[in-house]
Amino acid sequence: VQLVESGGGLVQQGGSLRLSCAASGSSFAITTMGWYRQPPGKQRELVAAITRGSNTNYADSVKGRFTISRDNRKNTVYLQMNSLKPEDTAVYYCNVVNRILGRDYEYWGQGTQVTVSS
């Protein structure tokens, strides 16, 4: 499975960005898709995740501001980020889980930088 991310960049506080991550290759058995982020000097953390049935899970810090969605036909996951804050600055990574013969395989995107200026 190959993941290609897009949509990062520099935005002012209060602004919006939309991240996209498209999966290709042996991606027909993708279950959960999600976004993680790694702020400077900190550990990687879950931002949001969505199952194939569209059940979602969000970090408390982004609830009400970020929305995760997916297009199963395109094997693409999106993260709409509104009301951005400087503390949202991080490298954002796409993550997908591919289930093959009952075993889960995890894949990561290359990361896209999101910078929120105050």
Backbone bond lengths (Angstrom), bond angles and torsions (degrees), N, CA, C in turn:
res aa  C-N    CA-C-N  psi(-1)  N-CA   C-N-CA  omega(-1)  CA-C   N-CA-C  phi
1 V - - - 1.455 - - 1.521 109.45 -
2 Q 1.312 116.09 129.50 1.458 121.31 175.77 1.527 109.01 -112.07
3 L 1.316 115.24 138.88 1.462 121.11 -178.85 1.517 109.45 -118.95
4 V 1.323 116.30 131.36 1.459 121.65 177.74 1.518 108.30 -122.84
5 E 1.319 114.71 117.90 1.466 121.43 -178.38 1.516 110.45 -99.83
6 S 1.312 114.82 153.57 1.456 120.79 174.72 1.519 109.49 -155.71
7 G 1.325 115.54 162.41 1.455 120.37 172.03 1.511 116.32 108.90
8 G 1.303 118.75 -4.01 1.462 119.32 178.61 1.518 110.99 -73.45
9 G 1.334 115.20 175.80 1.453 119.36 178.15 1.508 112.66 157.79
10 L 1.314 114.78 -165.17 1.467 122.46 -179.09 1.528 109.00 -106.19
11 V 1.325 116.07 131.41 1.454 120.64 -178.79 1.522 108.33 -143.89
12 Q 1.308 115.79 152.36 1.458 120.00 177.47 1.529 110.71 -80.40
13 Q 1.305 114.92 156.11 1.466 120.54 176.88 1.526 109.90 -52.73
14 G 1.335 115.33 135.08 1.450 120.96 -177.53 1.513 114.44 90.62
15 G 1.311 116.27 -8.91 1.452 120.87 -179.25 1.523 112.94 -82.53
16 S 1.328 114.57 -174.54 1.462 121.31 -176.43 1.522 110.69 -132.37
17 L 1.322 114.54 151.72 1.451 122.49 172.40 1.524 107.81 -144.07
18 R 1.323 115.57 155.21 1.464 120.60 175.81 1.510 108.60 -127.96
19 L 1.309 115.64 120.79 1.455 121.86 177.39 1.529 109.21 -96.22
20 S 1.324 115.08 145.46 1.462 121.46 175.25 1.514 109.58 -129.22
21 C 1.305 115.91 149.42 1.467 121.43 176.77 1.517 108.10 -143.55
22 A 1.324 115.97 116.88 1.456 121.64 -179.07 1.517 109.88 -106.18
23 A 1.318 116.15 130.13 1.461 122.11 178.91 1.522 109.97 -101.63
24 S 1.316 115.90 138.75 1.457 120.74 177.74 1.518 108.65 -138.47
25 G 1.324 115.60 173.97 1.452 119.94 -176.94 1.508 109.90 90.70
26 S 1.315 117.50 -142.24 1.469 121.79 -177.96 1.521 109.63 -81.08
27 S 1.320 115.08 64.70 1.462 120.47 -171.00 1.519 112.58 -106.84
28 F 1.324 118.21 16.29 1.457 120.42 -173.61 1.514 113.03 -74.65
29 A 1.337 118.24 -12.99 1.462 121.31 -177.10 1.530 111.70 -115.63
30 I 1.319 116.65 29.61 1.459 119.71 179.70 1.519 110.11 -67.58
31 T 1.303 116.83 132.54 1.459 121.76 177.05 1.523 108.82 -103.66
32 T 1.309 117.83 -86.67 1.459 121.23 -178.06 1.525 111.36 -88.35
33 M 1.327 115.08 139.16 1.461 122.13 173.23 1.524 107.47 -123.82
34 G 1.303 116.58 144.61 1.459 117.40 -177.01 1.513 113.14 -159.42
35 W 1.315 113.15 176.49 1.458 122.17 177.23 1.528 109.30 -127.38
36 Y 1.307 114.74 134.82 1.453 122.88 172.73 1.523 107.49 -120.16
37 R 1.319 115.32 163.69 1.460 118.60 174.90 1.523 110.41 -142.41
38 Q 1.321 114.64 154.34 1.464 120.63 178.68 1.515 108.25 -131.32
39 P 1.335 116.40 102.06 1.468 119.76 176.45 1.527 110.16 -68.21
40 P 1.308 118.21 160.82 1.471 120.75 179.60 1.518 111.63 -57.36
41 G 1.315 116.66 126.63 1.457 121.84 177.07 1.510 115.34 74.61
42 K 1.314 117.50 9.71 1.466 120.53 -178.44 1.520 110.71 -124.39
43 Q 1.330 114.79 170.86 1.454 119.65 179.79 1.528 111.13 -81.49
44 R 1.309 114.43 159.23 1.456 120.28 176.62 1.519 108.98 -68.56
45 E 1.347 115.86 140.16 1.453 120.92 -177.90 1.517 110.56 -136.80
46 L 1.320 115.28 152.39 1.459 120.99 177.54 1.519 109.43 -71.14
47 V 1.334 115.54 134.21 1.461 121.21 173.86 1.525 109.04 -101.07
48 A 1.329 116.55 -53.94 1.461 121.06 -178.91 1.514 109.12 -161.58
49 A 1.325 115.25 152.97 1.457 120.74 177.98 1.524 108.61 -143.16
50 I 1.331 115.16 154.90 1.456 120.51 -179.19 1.522 108.60 -143.51
51 T 1.329 115.62 134.02 1.452 120.39 178.70 1.527 110.38 -84.42
52 R 1.318 115.47 172.30 1.457 119.71 178.67 1.531 111.14 -61.37
53 G 1.329 115.81 -29.55 1.455 120.90 177.90 1.515 113.67 -87.89
54 S 1.352 116.09 10.35 1.466 123.43 175.63 1.523 115.05 72.63
55 N 1.318 117.82 20.83 1.461 119.44 168.35 1.522 108.07 -75.54
56 T 1.322 116.70 135.60 1.459 120.70 -174.22 1.522 112.26 -118.87
57 N 1.316 113.51 157.89 1.456 121.88 178.17 1.529 106.94 -143.42
58 Y 1.333 116.26 132.79 1.465 120.72 -177.35 1.521 111.12 -127.57
59 A 1.316 115.28 148.54 1.456 119.50 168.38 1.521 108.57 -67.43
60 D 1.317 116.96 145.62 1.466 120.42 -178.48 1.529 111.86 -57.03
61 S 1.304 116.27 -34.10 1.466 120.91 -174.79 1.527 113.33 -68.91
62 V 1.329 117.45 -16.22 1.466 119.52 -177.25 1.528 113.00 -116.25
63 K 1.313 117.17 -4.73 1.464 120.12 -179.13 1.524 110.58 -57.98
64 G 1.328 114.99 133.77 1.457 120.32 -179.84 1.515 113.80 86.47
65 R 1.340 117.18 -11.60 1.475 120.50 179.87 1.530 111.95 -116.06
66 F 1.313 116.49 -35.82 1.468 121.17 -178.17 1.525 109.59 -107.85
67 T 1.335 115.09 147.90 1.463 121.00 175.99 1.521 109.36 -133.88
68 I 1.317 115.76 125.79 1.457 121.02 176.62 1.523 108.98 -100.46
69 S 1.324 115.99 142.33 1.458 121.18 177.31 1.520 108.44 -149.53
70 R 1.310 116.39 167.17 1.464 120.14 -179.96 1.517 110.59 -147.48
71 D 1.322 114.03 154.44 1.456 122.30 173.71 1.515 106.08 -118.42
72 N 1.312 117.05 104.31 1.463 120.82 -175.24 1.521 112.45 -66.85
73 R 1.320 117.47 -28.01 1.464 119.23 179.71 1.519 110.52 -69.53
74 K 1.327 115.71 -32.61 1.466 120.79 -179.09 1.525 112.51 -98.89
75 N 1.341 117.09 -2.03 1.466 120.82 -175.65 1.521 111.06 50.02
76 T 1.305 114.89 47.50 1.455 121.74 -177.28 1.522 110.16 -125.56
77 V 1.318 114.97 138.31 1.461 120.91 176.29 1.521 108.40 -118.61
78 Y 1.321 115.17 144.78 1.455 121.85 -177.08 1.527 109.69 -123.57
79 L 1.319 115.20 153.47 1.460 120.44 172.51 1.528 107.35 -134.83
80 Q 1.313 115.71 107.51 1.455 120.68 175.70 1.519 108.01 -88.76
81 M 1.315 116.05 121.14 1.457 121.66 -175.69 1.530 108.71 -115.89
82 N 1.309 115.89 115.06 1.467 122.15 179.20 1.521 109.90 -115.75
83 S 1.310 115.56 163.54 1.470 121.93 178.27 1.520 110.90 49.93
84 L 1.302 115.69 48.18 1.466 120.50 -175.48 1.520 111.50 -65.23
85 K 1.330 114.44 146.01 1.456 122.77 -179.42 1.525 109.30 -121.10
86 P 1.315 117.70 156.87 1.474 119.33 177.70 1.523 112.47 -55.33
87 E 1.322 117.95 -32.84 1.464 120.22 179.99 1.525 112.97 -71.95
88 D 1.330 118.03 -6.02 1.457 120.93 172.96 1.529 111.56 -82.37
89 T 1.324 116.86 -6.91 1.458 120.88 178.89 1.519 110.27 -60.50
90 A 1.329 115.53 125.53 1.465 120.77 -176.41 1.521 109.33 -177.77
91 V 1.305 115.16 169.48 1.456 120.38 165.81 1.527 106.75 -89.05
92 Y 1.308 116.06 125.65 1.457 122.09 -177.70 1.535 109.15 -101.16
93 Y 1.331 114.91 130.83 1.451 121.57 -177.46 1.525 110.76 -118.11
94 C 1.300 115.43 133.62 1.454 121.52 172.61 1.532 109.09 -81.67
95 N 1.303 115.97 143.16 1.455 121.52 179.49 1.521 109.53 -136.73
96 V 1.336 116.57 133.35 1.463 119.38 175.70 1.525 109.42 -133.27
97 V 1.308 114.05 150.63 1.459 121.21 176.30 1.522 107.56 -114.73
98 N 1.329 115.04 125.46 1.458 122.53 -179.28 1.522 107.97 -111.95
99 R 1.313 117.00 123.78 1.465 120.19 -177.09 1.527 109.52 -102.04
100 I 1.309 116.16 118.25 1.459 122.03 179.95 1.522 108.63 -126.94
101 L 1.334 115.76 122.06 1.475 122.11 179.73 1.525 111.32 50.44
102 G 1.333 115.35 43.31 1.456 120.93 174.92 1.511 115.50 79.56
103 R 1.315 117.65 3.12 1.458 121.14 -179.18 1.528 108.81 -116.00
104 D 1.340 116.03 138.41 1.457 121.29 -179.14 1.522 111.58 -92.90
105 Y 1.330 114.44 133.75 1.461 121.39 176.38 1.528 106.75 -120.08
106 E 1.327 115.83 133.00 1.454 121.54 -174.92 1.529 109.66 -107.25
107 Y 1.328 115.60 138.60 1.460 121.29 -179.29 1.524 109.38 -130.78
108 W 1.342 115.40 149.34 1.460 122.34 -178.48 1.525 110.80 -125.04
109 G 1.335 114.86 143.52 1.444 119.69 171.59 1.516 110.92 -78.44
110 Q 1.315 115.76 176.79 1.461 120.58 -175.55 1.526 112.35 -80.29
111 G 1.320 116.79 -13.63 1.454 120.90 179.92 1.513 111.88 96.07
112 T 1.323 115.11 143.79 1.458 120.94 176.72 1.533 108.06 -135.60
113 Q 1.310 116.01 134.55 1.464 120.78 -174.94 1.524 110.68 -80.99
114 V 1.307 115.32 131.52 1.467 122.20 171.50 1.523 107.12 -119.84
115 T 1.314 115.88 123.03 1.461 121.55 179.71 1.519 109.02 -124.24
116 V 1.330 115.39 124.98 1.461 121.40 -179.90 1.519 107.99 -113.67
117 S 1.318 115.96 118.09 1.460 120.52 -178.91 1.526 110.52 -92.31
118 S 1.317 115.08 148.17 1.475 119.79 -178.91 1.524 111.98 -92.67
